[in-house]
């Protein structure tokens, strides 16, 4: 898998030089180029679904009534087994984006997830939620490789999918992911389940965005009881509407409006 710099990255890199040339020529409005480049850098960094630095998986192509449930921040002995039981009860499948240091602490839970027919994704080794966006290449690589080292030490195959803490990213992330054959996964439906303390409102927010091919974001651990109540309500309502939750084939996944290429085929098992 090769990384190709996007037009956004080229603009951000070249903006200071363009600004310098214009200002040197007496065009003071050239400073706007530098301002816009900085604004673009901030917006693309903070908005999880934006593709400015590279592809972000936000949905998948299907005509069936299915969605992809993704669950972040585990594993946890107080929530993971209960989530697995709920998924089994409603015949649903999910991808758990796990934190490496928690996998090392609770390896039996990672194995339990796989044994139940679910998938695992890389959610960094330590989940540096408030600093991930500003990490340099070496620190990013340590977070990503640390997780993969933890997983492989348990005899588990390294995952194909990566999700950044809070969905944040920076220009260094995509080349590192590409070198490791990882794909950045965002979402298209979330209920702010780490902030809202009403399970009904969480479900309502998610269902407003539900359509065929939606990627749903859920969390475990934080506000665990509320999240579990919301998850059960969501599963119950989607089941009643004959809407299935699956782990989609990689060839169906899409970044923005573009289907992911054939290099994802190795993750379809």
C-alpha positions in Angstrom: 0.0 0.0 0.0 1.4 3.4 -1.0 0.8 6.8 0.5 0.2 9.7 -1.8 0.2 13.2 -0.5 -3.2 14.9 -0.9 -3.8 18.3 -2.4 -4.6 19.5 1.1 -1.2 18.4 2.4 0.6 20.0 -0.6 -1.2 23.3 0.0 -0.3 23.3 3.7 3.4 22.6 2.9 3.6 25.2 0.1 1.6 27.9 1.8 4.5 29.5 3.8 6.6 29.7 0.6 3.8 31.2 -1.4 3.1 33.7 1.3 6.7 34.7 1.5 7.0 35.2 -2.2 3.8 37.3 -2.4 4.7 39.4 0.7 8.2 40.0 -0.7 6.5 41.2 -4.0 4.4 43.7 -2.0 1.2 41.7 -2.0 0.2 41.8 1.7 -2.9 39.8 1.0 -0.6 36.9 0.5 -0.9 36.5 4.3 -4.4 35.1 3.7 -2.9 32.1 2.1 -1.0 31.3 5.3 -4.1 31.9 7.4 -6.2 29.6 5.3 -3.6 26.9 5.4 -3.5 27.0 9.2 -7.3 27.0 9.4 -7.4 24.0 7.0 -4.8 22.1 9.1 -6.9 22.6 12.3 -10.2 21.7 10.7 -9.0 18.5 9.0 -7.2 17.5 12.2 -10.3 17.9 14.4 -13.1 16.7 12.2 -12.9 12.8 12.1 -14.7 12.3 8.7 -12.7 14.8 6.6 -10.4 13.2 4.0 -7.8 16.1 3.7 -4.8 14.1 4.9 -5.9 10.8 3.4 -8.7 8.3 3.2 -11.0 7.7 6.2 -13.6 4.9 6.0 -17.0 6.3 6.8 -19.4 3.9 5.2 -19.7 0.8 3.0 -21.6 0.1 -0.2 -24.6 -2.1 0.2 -28.3 -2.2 -0.7 -29.1 -4.5 2.2 -30.4 -3.2 5.5 -27.1 -3.6 7.4 -24.8 -1.4 9.4 -21.3 -1.8 10.9 -21.2 -1.5 14.7 -17.8 -0.4 16.1 -17.2 -0.3 19.8 -14.2 1.7 21.2 -12.0 1.8 24.4 -12.2 -1.8 25.6 -11.6 -4.4 26.7 -13.1 -4.1 30.2 -14.3 -7.0 32.5 -17.3 -4.9 33.6 -18.6 -4.3 30.1 -17.0 -6.5 27.4 -18.7 -9.8 28.4 -22.1 -8.0 28.8 -21.7 -6.5 25.3 -20.8 -9.8 23.8 -23.9 -11.4 25.4 -26.1 -8.6 24.1 -24.7 -9.0 20.6 -25.3 -12.8 20.8 -28.8 -12.3 22.0 -29.7 -10.2 18.9 -27.5 -12.0 16.4 -25.3 -9.0 15.8 -21.6 -8.7 15.0 -19.3 -5.9 15.8 -15.7 -4.7 15.6 -14.1 -3.8 18.9 -11.4 -1.1 18.7 -9.2 -2.0 21.7 -6.5 -0.2 23.6 -3.3 -2.2 23.7 -2.5 -1.7 27.4 -5.9 -3.0 28.3 -5.5 -6.0 26.1 -2.3 -6.8 27.9 -4.2 -6.5 31.2 -7.2 -8.6 30.1 -6.0 -10.9 27.3 -8.8 -13.4 27.9 -11.3 -10.7 26.9 -9.6 -10.1 23.5 -9.8 -13.8 22.9 -13.5 -13.9 24.0 -14.3 -11.2 21.4 -12.8 -13.2 18.6 -14.3 -16.5 19.8 -17.7 -15.0 19.7 -17.2 -14.1 16.0 -16.4 -10.4 16.3 -13.4 -8.5 15.0 -10.7 -6.4 16.6 -9.3 -3.1 15.6 -6.2 -1.1 16.6 -7.1 1.9 18.9 -3.5 2.7 19.9 -1.5 1.3 22.8 -2.3 3.9 25.5 -5.2 6.0 24.0 -3.6 9.4 24.3 -6.9 11.1 23.7 -5.8 14.7 24.4 -2.5 14.6 22.7 -2.8 12.2 19.7 -3.5 15.0 17.3 -0.1 16.6 18.0 2.1 13.5 18.1 5.1 13.4 15.8 5.9 10.4 13.5 7.9 8.5 16.1 5.3 8.8 18.8 2.5 7.8 16.4 4.5 4.8 15.3 5.0 3.8 19.0 1.3 3.9 19.7 0.4 1.9 16.6 3.2 -0.6 16.8 2.8 -1.0 20.5 -0.8 -2.2 20.0 0.3 -4.6 17.3 3.1 -5.9 19.5 0.6 -6.6 22.3 -1.8 -8.4 20.0 0.9 -10.6 18.3 2.3 -11.5 21.7 -1.0 -13.2 22.4 -0.9 -15.1 19.1 -3.7 -12.9 17.6 -3.3 -11.7 14.0 -2.7 -8.0 13.6 -5.9 -6.2 12.6 -6.5 -4.4 9.3 -8.4 -1.4 10.9 -7.2 1.5 12.9 -9.2 4.2 14.7 -7.6 7.3 16.2 -8.5 8.4 19.7 -11.4 10.8 19.4 -11.1 10.4 15.6 -8.3 13.1 15.5 -5.4 12.8 13.0 -2.6 14.8 11.6 -0.5 14.8 8.4 2.0 12.2 9.8 -0.7 9.5 10.4 -1.6 8.3 7.0 1.9 7.5 5.8 2.5 5.4 9.0 -0.8 3.6 8.5 -0.1 2.9 4.8 3.4 1.5 5.6 1.7 -1.0 8.0 -1.3 -1.9 5.7 -3.8 -0.3 8.1 -6.9 1.6 7.2 -8.2 4.5 9.2 -11.9 3.9 10.2 -14.2 6.8 11.1 -17.9 6.7 11.5 -21.1 8.1 10.1 -23.4 7.7 13.1 -22.6 8.4 16.7 -24.7 9.2 19.8 -22.2 11.1 22.0 -22.6 8.2 24.4 -19.6 9.3 26.5 -21.3 12.6 27.2 -25.1 12.2 27.1 -26.5 10.5 30.2 -29.8 9.5 28.6 -29.8 6.2 26.7 -32.9 7.1 24.8 -31.3 10.3 23.4 -28.2 8.4 22.5 -30.3 5.9 20.5 -32.3 8.7 18.9 -29.1 10.4 17.7 -27.7 7.3 16.2 -30.9 6.2 14.5 -31.3 9.7 12.8 -28.2 8.8 10.8 -28.8 5.1 10.2 -29.0 4.0 6.6 -27.6 1.0 4.7 -23.9 1.0 5.0 -23.6 3.2 8.1 -20.7 2.9 10.4 -21.9 3.3 14.0 -19.7 4.5 16.8 -20.2 3.2 20.4 -18.0 3.2 23.5 -17.6 0.9 26.5 -16.2 1.7 30.0 -17.2 5.4 30.3 -20.8 5.8 31.4 -20.9 2.0 31.1 -24.4 1.4 32.4 -25.9 4.1 30.2 -24.0 2.8 27.2 -25.2 -0.7 27.8 -28.8 0.4 28.1 -28.5 2.4 24.9 -26.8 -0.5 23.1 -29.6 -3.0 24.1 -32.3 -0.5 23.1 -30.5 0.1 19.7 -30.2 -3.6 19.1 -33.8 -4.3 20.0 -35.1 -1.5 17.7 -32.9 -2.4 14.8 -33.8 -6.1 15.1 -37.5 -5.1 15.1 -36.9 -3.1 11.9 -35.0 -6.1 10.3 -31.8 -4.1 10.3 -28.7 -6.3 10.8 -25.4 -5.3 12.3 -22.5 -7.0 10.5 -18.7 -6.7 10.0 -18.7 -5.8 6.2 -16.4 -7.3 3.6 -13.5 -4.9 3.1 -14.2 -4.5 -0.6 -17.5 -2.8 0.3 -15.9 -0.2 2.5 -15.8 3.4 1.2 -13.8 6.5 2.0 -15.9 9.5 1.3 -17.4 8.6 -2.0 -14.7 6.2 -3.2 -14.6 2.5 -2.7 -11.5 1.1 -0.9 -9.2 -0.7 -3.3 -8.4 -4.4 -3.6 -5.5 -4.2 -1.2 -8.1 -4.6 1.6 -9.0 -8.1 0.6 -6.6 -9.6 3.0 -8.8 -8.4 5.9 -12.0 -10.0 4.8 -11.4 -13.2 6.8 
